[in-house]
């Protein structure tokens, strides 16, 4: 079984919800051992919407995820483990909060 070394939670937003997403991400980074990434006002990687990444260690999962569930302000959040198998982590091992969106998995080597 692969080892989970951490998690990425991607908070999705658009022009109308960017301030809300920034506040959610900043609050998470202030309250928990979470590394907040940049606010991408464009689609990045496999993500079908603008997003901000929250990175956290595996041992923070039980604290961060319930907080995101209760404080996501209606935003869609896509969370996946980090095991080194990027395709499986994004395709098979993910947790969605809110709308389930189609990722662009073609960026991952599927050979």
Secondary structure, DSSP 8 states (H G I E B T S, - for coil): -----EEEEEEEE-TTTHHHHHHHHHHHHHHSSEEEEEEESS--TT-SSEEEEEEEEGGGHHHHHHHHHHHSTT--EEEEEESS-HHHHHHTS-EEESS-----GGGS---
